[in-house]
Amino acid sequence: MDLSYHYVPSNAVVLNPNKSVADRPTSNHVVTLAAAYVPIENLEIDAQLPFAVVKYTGTAPHTPPGVWDDGSNHATLTDLRVGARYQILDEPYVALTPHIAASIPLMNYQVVGFATGGRHLKQAHFGFDVGRTLNPIARNLFVQAGYEFTIAESYDANAATASINQNRSDLDASIGYLFLDGVLGVDLAYNWRFQHHGIAFDDFGTLSPELTQNHDPILREEFMFLGGDVTYAINRRVSISGSVRLFLRGSNTRDQSLYGIDMTWRAF
């Protein structure tokens, strides 16, 4: 069982890596309840349920107007994700774990405006994680990386938005070190997400109103984060961790960063 909280502030809309529009502040709070079960050796079944509270605190209007851009907090369950992963390799080579998952929106949250709950799309996810320690050279030093490809349904506000492919890729990598016989772990982490298709803010002058008036869930979004994590095992069943991800650069997105805390409890 896992319970996490993330504070996600943002101040600007990022048009491209060299241009942003300031004074568009939002503050999001996300609490995620997750659970995992291992029915047989090397196989894990997991589920994640996020609950978000979103708020736009600026005064500049969104085009078109966002229903939740009223300066108030708006709370919603977002997308339930259920998946499975199976470890097919382990050290002394590398630990290799492919995974599959599906996510589905649970509530009718807003998708247009500065304050939104997401894109509200059903999605299928396919990926893998790979990692290993540097034993016997440095047995407490570890590296890991992951890739996930997401196939998403189209946003069908009209025929123009429905024609835009919503598939995306996510990459992550980290390098870390274990202290105190593995009780304390510290790592440096990198994340990169990019949509394979979509519209860009820089192209708004050439796009039809059917697209620009529904731009939020069809943007060709890209962002990179750099940060780190600290994890401490209180005992064999309970561990806590803190995480930071700072916005590096992006396009058609927000300059949001993430600050989180996480607690994990192992029932067995």
Secondary structure as the mmCIF struct_conf table of DSSP 4:
data_model
#
loop_
_struct_conf.conf_type_id
_struct_conf.id
_struct_conf.beg_label_comp_id
_struct_conf.beg_label_asym_id
_struct_conf.beg_label_seq_id
_struct_conf.end_label_comp_id
_struct_conf.end_label_asym_id
_struct_conf.end_label_seq_id
STRN STRN1 ASP A 2 SER A 10
STRN STRN2 VAL A 13 ASN A 16
TURN_TY1_P TURN_TY1_P1 PRO A 17 ASN A 18
STRN STRN3 LYS A 19 VAL A 21
BEND BEND1 ASP A 23 ASP A 23
STRN STRN4 THR A 26 ILE A 40
TURN_TY1_P TURN_TY1_P2 GLU A 41 ASN A 42
STRN STRN5 LEU A 43 TYR A 56
BEND BEND2 ALA A 60 ALA A 60
HELX_LH_PP_P HELX_LH_PP_P1 PRO A 61 HIS A 62
BEND BEND3 THR A 63 PRO A 64
HELX_LH_PP_P HELX_LH_PP_P2 PRO A 65 GLY A 66
TURN_TY1_P TURN_TY1_P3 VAL A 67 TRP A 68
BEND BEND4 ASP A 70 SER A 72
STRN STRN6 HIS A 74 LEU A 77
STRN STRN7 ASP A 79 TYR A 86
STRN STRN8 LEU A 89 LEU A 89
TURN_TY1_P TURN_TY1_P4 GLU A 91 TYR A 93
STRN STRN9 ALA A 95 PRO A 105
BEND BEND5 MET A 107 MET A 107
BEND BEND6 VAL A 112 ALA A 115
STRN STRN10 GLN A 123 LEU A 134
TURN_TY1_P TURN_TY1_P5 ASN A 135 ILE A 137
STRN STRN11 ALA A 138 ALA A 152
BEND BEND7 ALA A 157 ASN A 158
HELX_RH_AL_P HELX_RH_AL_P1 ALA A 159 ALA A 162
TURN_TY1_P TURN_TY1_P6 SER A 163 SER A 163
BEND BEND8 ILE A 164 ILE A 164
STRN STRN12 ARG A 168 PHE A 179
HELX_RH_3T_P HELX_RH_3T_P1 LEU A 180 GLY A 182
TURN_TY1_P TURN_TY1_P7 VAL A 183 VAL A 183
STRN STRN13 LEU A 184 GLN A 195
BEND BEND9 HIS A 196 HIS A 197
STRN STRN14 ILE A 199 ILE A 199
HELX_RH_3T_P HELX_RH_3T_P2 PHE A 201 THR A 206
BEND BEND10 LEU A 207 LEU A 207
HELX_RH_AL_P HELX_RH_AL_P2 PRO A 209 THR A 212
TURN_TY1_P TURN_TY1_P8 GLN A 213 ASN A 214
HELX_RH_3T_P HELX_RH_3T_P3 ASP A 216 ILE A 218
STRN STRN15 LEU A 219 LEU A 219
STRN STRN16 GLU A 222 ALA A 233
BEND BEND11 ILE A 234 ARG A 237
STRN STRN17 VAL A 238 SER A 251
BEND BEND12 ASN A 252 ASN A 252
STRN STRN18 THR A 253 ARG A 254
STRN STRN19 LEU A 258 TRP A 265
#
